[in-house]
Amino acid sequence: MKKKYYLEVIRILAILMVMYNHSAAFMSFSNQSGVEYAISFLFSMVCKGAVPLFFMVSGALLLGKNESGKDLFQKRILRMILVIVIFSFLYYMKLVLKGERPFAPFSFLLSLPTDLVYLPYWFLYSYLGVLTILPILRPLAQNMSKNTFWYLIILQILLDCLKPTAWVLWGYGLCGYYNFSGLFQYVIFYPLIGYGLDQYFSETKFLTPKNIGRNLAVFVAAVLTQMMVYKDYLSVGNYQEVYLGTWLSIPVIVIFLNTKLLFQEDRLSGQAKKILGCVGGCVFGCYLLGGFIGTGGRLDVIAGTLTPVTGMLPAYIIEIIIAFLIEVAVTLVLKKLPVFRKLL
């Protein structure tokens, strides 16, 4: 299958968004004002789209394939189960060595189906859910027309974006029985949309009225989200992230489309393709290493040192980039070891 380099870029952006979400800069807008507030709020809202972007990439790569149930289990589902067991155990041992958990490996194994040793690994369980329903999603995606994909996006915006916004801001709600938004969970909506946009979005120019309009829609979504978050703040007395993801589907889709427009294969040099392929191939390893190397731990000394000079937000962005480069380097080393080569 021909490599699609824009998908590698989306992977890289998504893992950086995950790292921002786990850093002290996330929701730092609660202590800022003016331009800093606006930028921090936009970052905090958009970074919640990391997991949807990962699922869209998975949909673009997997839903067009036709493989047997045996191959699906052996190549994908079994691999993901092994990743969950091995890396959850490594993080469990980290907690044991820190004295935060007793050493009880048998109890650990029994708890894996029902408990999360490390909270951000919830994504692995959700991704396992995507893999197990691929036999259902594949024929569904492959037989949907272009217009049906756009209809699906419209339904998502109406039911999961506009509906809660109308209730929170204006007290207007639809009849509760008119509700099928449960169909649009991460494991169904975003993989399908990723496949649809990969297959049917054929624009090639970035600066067009249509694309400018899509990008302006992100700012409209940000304004509506800020209104909801601020109204919630007035109600409870502190900022919460409960409404940050209400309009998430719009920035996620626009990021996907912008990246596809900007990183078309014929615009990339051979060296750029090599770098993107290498770094993009390390993203899954970076995600798994986040609990051992990433932001929110010892590396915070970087942001702590830089903050008086650059300000909080730039300091944490620099820290995130440094942590990401370290994780890429470690992943490249781990990929040379037999036990990790096929997992990462």
C-alpha atoms as one frame of an Amber mdcrd trajectory, in Angstrom:
protein
   0.000   0.000   0.000   1.371   3.403  -0.979   2.388   5.446   2.077   0.292
   8.528   2.716   2.645  10.990   4.343  -0.055  13.399   5.454  -1.317  10.662
   7.774   2.151  10.505   9.350   1.961  14.266   9.966  -1.456  13.860  11.602
  -0.026  11.152  13.862   2.808  13.475  14.907   0.407  16.360  15.574  -1.876
  14.055  17.554   0.860  12.796  19.898   2.044  16.378  20.505  -1.569  17.233
  21.380  -1.658  14.295  23.814   1.496  15.600  25.473   0.043  19.097  25.739
  -3.108  17.664  27.302  -0.975  15.950  29.955   1.171  18.996  30.709   0.639
  21.798  33.215  -0.088  24.140  30.289  -3.428  22.406  29.699  -6.253  24.689
  30.885  -3.700  27.298  31.964  -6.095  29.843  30.450  -7.850  29.789  33.830
  -4.992  31.955  35.165  -4.451  34.142  32.102  -6.085  37.040  30.307  -6.140
  38.763  26.938  -4.232  37.184  24.050  -2.624  34.585  26.325  -6.080  33.481
  27.460  -7.322  33.156  23.868  -4.299  31.151  22.661  -4.244  28.911  25.733
  -7.968  28.266  25.451  -7.713  27.367  21.756  -4.815  24.984  22.477  -6.676
  23.381  25.386  -9.760  22.859  23.235  -7.962  21.563  20.139  -5.639  19.206
  22.039  -8.705  17.196  23.107  -8.887  16.109  19.469  -5.775  13.919  19.671
  -7.607  10.622  20.124 -10.207  11.363  17.400  -7.331  12.126  15.016  -5.697
   8.793  15.855  -8.987   7.030  15.138  -9.385   8.921  11.839  -5.908   7.800
  10.761  -6.808   4.225  11.705  -9.998   4.458   9.656  -8.130   5.832   6.646
  -5.582   3.007   6.835  -7.683   0.027   7.887 -11.227   0.367   6.559 -10.195
  -0.017   2.932  -8.424  -3.313   3.585  -9.935  -6.748   3.113  -8.404  -9.357
   5.375  -9.628 -12.575   6.923 -10.768 -12.823  10.511  -7.687 -14.922  11.229
  -5.322 -12.255   9.886  -7.206  -9.543  11.761  -6.819 -11.430  15.021  -3.192
 -12.456  14.561  -1.838  -9.210  13.068  -3.857  -6.622  14.962  -6.017  -7.770
  17.872  -3.430 -10.124  19.422  -0.703  -7.505  19.006  -2.818  -4.906  20.796
  -3.590  -7.314  23.647   0.146  -7.977  24.063   0.868  -4.230  24.059  -1.755
  -3.653  26.773  -0.356  -6.469  28.952   3.356  -5.665  28.527   3.256  -1.894
  28.852   0.645  -1.917  31.613   2.928  -4.333  33.498   5.954  -2.077  32.964
   4.016   0.882  34.343   2.720  -1.299  37.167   6.331  -2.151  38.076   7.146
   1.545  38.081   4.396   2.066  40.666   5.648  -0.933  42.676   9.212   0.437
  42.772   7.863   3.809  43.928   5.966   2.054  46.725   2.555   3.047  45.362
   1.389  -0.529  44.617   2.062  -3.907  46.280   3.852  -6.488  44.149   1.065
  -8.918  43.237   1.504  -9.912  39.559  -1.291 -12.483  39.560  -3.783  -9.930
  40.863  -2.440  -7.472  38.284  -3.174  -9.885  35.418  -6.659 -10.645  36.737
  -7.444  -6.937  36.980  -6.366  -6.050  33.409  -9.775  -6.703  31.783 -11.567
  -4.527  34.336  -9.061  -1.927  35.522  -6.624   0.601  34.078  -3.174   0.532
  35.645  -2.339   3.800  33.934  -5.231   6.080  32.971  -3.996   7.338  29.551
  -3.786   3.706  28.390  -7.571   3.849  28.075  -6.880   4.617  24.415  -5.494
   1.101  23.929  -8.760  -0.415  25.124 -10.772   1.878  22.845  -8.520   1.079
  19.904  -8.979  -2.610  20.655 -12.704  -1.897  20.355 -12.141  -0.428  16.875
 -10.168  -3.500  15.815 -12.810  -5.940  17.017 -15.592  -4.256  15.007 -13.551
  -3.839  11.813 -15.496  -6.682  10.110 -18.629  -4.553  10.619 -17.128  -1.142
   9.844 -15.286  -2.198   6.677 -18.288  -3.120   4.499 -20.188  -0.175   5.977
 -17.419   2.286   5.025 -16.689   0.772   1.623 -20.345   0.931   0.556 -21.086
   4.458   1.790 -21.283   7.214  -0.816 -19.490  10.550  -0.556 -22.757  12.313
   0.303 -23.464   9.812   3.085 -20.155  10.667   4.772 -21.025  14.365   4.663
 -24.479  13.536   6.048 -22.808  11.683   8.911 -20.707  14.776   9.695 -23.814
  16.990   9.654 -25.596  14.647  12.079 -22.565  14.720  14.377 -22.556  18.529
  14.427 -26.301  18.755  15.008 -26.568  16.118  17.740 -23.238  16.130  19.554
 -22.300  19.805  19.058 -25.287  22.061  18.527 -27.748  20.157  20.713 -25.797
  20.435  24.030 -24.769  24.008  23.177 -28.391  25.069  22.722 -29.253  23.524
  26.081 -26.346  24.997  28.068 -26.411  28.511  26.592 -30.073  29.062  25.832
 -31.947  26.379  27.775 -33.419  24.934  24.594 -33.427  21.164  24.241 -34.864
  18.673  21.799 -37.110  15.890  22.992 -34.907  13.370  24.775 -36.339  10.487
  22.793 -34.958  12.025  19.602 -31.433  10.901  20.333 -29.193   8.523  18.471
 -25.894  10.252  19.190 -24.744   7.051  20.877 -23.989   5.823  17.366 -21.343
   8.509  17.036 -18.854   7.316  19.602 -15.120   7.497  18.855 -14.914   3.886
  17.718 -17.484   4.390  14.951 -17.767   8.015  13.843 -14.116   9.052  13.614
 -12.788   5.921  11.850 -15.603   6.190   9.289 -14.990   9.903   8.708 -11.242
   9.357   8.447 -11.828   6.786   5.721 -14.379   8.973   3.925 -12.201  12.089
   3.903  -9.184  10.087   2.810 -11.109   8.549  -0.091 -13.328  11.374  -1.285
 -11.709  14.702  -0.352  -9.970  15.659  -3.589  -9.193  19.378  -3.248  -5.562
  20.325  -3.847  -5.345  24.055  -3.037  -5.151  25.325   0.525  -6.084  28.995
   0.074  -9.569  28.711  -1.350 -12.773  30.378  -0.125 -14.131  26.965   0.847
 -11.112  26.054   2.974 -10.895  29.521   4.518 -14.543  29.087   5.521 -13.765
  25.718   7.128 -10.942  27.247   9.146 -13.143  30.143  10.243 -15.620  27.527
  11.480 -12.949  26.418  13.975 -12.934  29.877  15.536 -16.742  29.918  15.671
 -16.575  26.542  17.436 -13.969  27.957  19.830 -16.167  30.965  20.664 -19.204
  28.762  21.367 -17.053  26.425  23.463 -15.647  29.351  25.455 -19.147  30.612
  26.136 -20.126  27.197  27.500 -16.968  26.821  29.588 -17.341  30.337  31.005
 -21.025  29.846  31.831 -20.069  26.657  33.643 -17.346  28.618  35.484 -19.905
  31.188  36.653 -22.098  28.336  37.869 -19.536  26.228  39.777 -16.858  28.804
  40.601 -13.929  27.134  38.830 -12.951  26.120  35.332 -13.735  22.564  34.252
 -12.984  20.707  31.021 -16.448  19.155  30.788 -17.507  21.287  27.789 -14.119
  21.655  26.095 -14.863  18.837  23.659 -18.413  19.810  22.707 -17.459  21.221
  19.288 -14.417  19.006  18.886 -15.456  17.368  15.614 -15.035  20.645  13.692
 -11.361  21.380  14.546 -10.528  17.678  14.220 -11.979  17.462  10.701 -10.375
  20.770   9.669  -6.945  19.671  10.974  -7.294  16.441   8.996  -8.227  18.309
   5.795  -5.598  21.045   6.235  -2.881  18.451   6.708  -4.016  16.521   3.641
  -3.876  19.726   1.590  -0.477  20.879   2.875   1.372  17.554   2.823   0.485
  16.097  -0.543   3.109  13.623  -1.708   4.145  15.546  -4.828   5.064  18.557
  -2.664   7.446  16.634  -0.409  11.120  16.047  -1.048  12.657  12.613  -0.674
  14.349  13.686   2.571  11.071  15.038   3.985   9.327  11.750   3.181  12.084
   9.793   4.900  11.905  11.931   8.049   8.106  11.878   8.211   8.026   8.110
   7.693  10.617   7.557  10.420   9.115   9.935  13.022   5.522   8.960  12.220
   6.446   5.320  12.689   7.642   6.120  16.212   4.435   7.823  17.380   2.856
   4.706  18.891   6.037   4.088  20.868   6.025   7.727  22.018   2.485   7.286
  23.307   3.439   4.151  25.246   6.533   5.837  26.702   4.614   8.928  27.827
   4.187   7.649  31.373   7.918   7.072  31.726   9.514   9.983  29.863   6.875
  12.574  28.966   5.751  15.875  30.442   4.338  16.075  33.937   7.430  14.525
  35.574  11.123  15.237  35.867  11.241  16.961  32.487   9.119  19.772  33.929
  12.394  21.300  35.080  12.751  22.477  31.463   9.520  24.484  31.553  10.271
  25.643  35.094  13.604  27.053  33.960  12.277  28.668  30.792   9.020  30.145
  32.135  10.586  33.286  33.686  12.237  34.009  30.338   9.668  32.968  27.721
   6.402  32.806  29.654   4.493  29.672  30.595   3.004  28.621  27.264   6.179
  28.834  25.121   8.148  27.118  27.899   5.865  24.107  27.932   5.762  23.920
  24.138   9.572  23.734  24.124   9.472  21.067  26.847   6.931  19.031  24.870
   9.085  19.142  21.732  12.186  18.062  23.683  10.272  15.233  25.392   8.904
  14.111  22.032  12.380  13.981  20.471  13.652  11.931  23.426  10.722   9.519
  23.072  11.369   9.169  19.333  15.029   8.345  20.021  14.125   5.753  22.678
  11.501   4.204  20.392  14.045   3.843  17.594  16.330   1.976  20.011  13.496
  -0.256  21.300  12.515  -1.135  17.736  15.893  -2.825  17.351  15.125  -5.195
  20.239  13.308  -8.424  19.245  10.772  -8.237  22.098   9.566  -4.750  21.064
  10.150  -4.789  17.296   6.730  -6.114  16.302   4.843  -4.343  19.083   5.947
  -0.821  18.216
